[in-house]
Each structure stands twice: as C-alpha cells, then as structure tokens.
C-alpha cells in the first residue's frame, strides 16, 4: 500500500508518465512485506519520501528519503545509493514509480 498526503495526492493520482510536478510538502509512505521460505508474510520496512523546497537537496531532485524498520526504529541508509538511484530513472514522473495499473486506487 502507498499513502500520499493531501498536498501531493492530486499530482500523484494523475499517474502521468511525463511532466509531473510534485509540490513541496508532499509526503509519501509505502509499506512493504517479506515472504519467508515457509510462505508466511511478515512486515517489512516502511518507506517515506518527502518533497522539499526547490534547491534544498539538488542531488535527489529535492526529495528526502527515510526507512523505518517494522518495529518503528529509523534505519540508517545511504539514500542516494539505496533510494534515489532507482527513483531518478523516473525523473519525468516526478521521480515516482507508480503501482501497477491493475492495483491503482481510483479517485
């Protein structure tokens, strides 16, 4: 599941392929899970992205990234290598990788 706050919900929910402008103040949270060898699904990290003011973080196109363990502990991670390297492939989409079309929420 992915959650987007009211600041960026409209821009995100357009699911546009190019020319996407995500407003500063947008916060996105994405849950994850892991499937163990026995088939049991367990909670994985919770991922956050925050769009900050223009010029605040030029190396990440003004996105801040954070990861929290399932127990709530913040995780130290190289956000450029672990997060932004993949997200920069979606620069035309505001650095967002959208859910597959068949699982997207409707407005």
C-alpha positions in Angstrom: 0.0 0.0 0.0 1.1 3.5 -0.7 -0.2 6.6 1.0 0.1 10.2 -0.2 -0.8 13.2 1.9 -3.3 15.8 0.6 -0.6 18.2 -0.6 0.5 15.8 -3.3 -2.4 13.4 -3.8 -3.8 15.0 -6.9 -0.4 15.2 -8.7 0.4 11.6 -7.7 -3.0 10.2 -8.5 -2.8 11.5 -12.1 -0.3 8.7 -12.7 1.2 10.8 -15.5 4.2 9.5 -17.5 5.8 12.8 -18.1 5.9 16.4 -17.0 4.9 15.5 -13.4 5.4 18.3 -10.9 5.1 17.1 -7.3 4.6 20.0 -4.9 6.9 20.7 -2.0 5.3 19.3 1.2 4.2 16.1 -0.4 4.8 13.1 1.8 4.5 9.5 0.5 4.6 6.4 2.7 4.9 2.9 1.3 4.6 -0.3 3.3 6.4 -3.5 2.4 6.5 -7.1 3.4 8.7 -10.1 3.1 7.6 -13.7 2.4 9.5 -16.3 4.4 10.5 -19.7 3.0 7.6 -21.2 4.8 5.2 -18.9 2.9 4.4 -16.7 5.8 4.3 -13.0 5.1 5.8 -10.7 7.6 6.0 -6.8 7.8 9.0 -5.2 6.1 10.3 -1.7 6.2 8.1 1.4 5.9 9.5 3.8 3.3 8.9 7.5 3.2 9.6 10.2 0.7 9.1 13.9 1.3 9.3 16.6 -1.5 11.2 19.6 -0.1 11.6 23.1 -1.3 13.4 23.6 -4.6 17.2 23.6 -4.2 17.2 22.1 -0.7 18.5 18.7 -2.0 19.6 19.0 -5.6 21.4 15.6 -5.6 18.0 13.9 -5.0 15.8 16.3 -7.1 14.6 17.8 -3.8 13.3 14.5 -2.3 14.2 13.4 1.2 14.0 9.6 1.8 13.7 7.6 5.1 13.2 4.0 6.0 11.7 2.6 9.3 12.0 -1.0 10.5 8.8 -2.9 11.3 9.5 -2.2 15.0 9.5 1.6 14.3 13.3 2.1 14.5 14.7 4.5 12.0 17.2 2.8 9.6 20.5 4.3 8.6 20.7 4.0 4.8 22.6 5.8 2.0 19.5 7.4 0.5 21.3 8.3 -2.8 22.5 4.7 -3.4 19.6 2.9 -1.8 16.7 5.1 -2.9 17.4 7.9 -5.4 19.4 5.8 -7.9 16.2 3.9 -8.7 13.9 6.9 -8.4 15.9 9.1 -10.8 15.0 6.7 -13.6 11.5 8.1 -13.2 12.6 11.8 -13.5 9.8 12.6 -16.0 7.3 11.2 -13.5 8.5 13.4 -10.7 10.8 10.6 -9.5 7.9 8.4 -8.7 7.4 4.8 -9.6 3.7 4.1 -9.7 1.9 0.9 -8.7 0.9 -1.4 -11.5 -2.2 -0.2 -13.3 -4.4 -3.1 -12.1 -3.8 -2.3 -8.4 -4.1 1.5 -8.5 -6.8 3.2 -6.5 -9.5 5.1 -8.3 -10.3 8.7 -7.4 
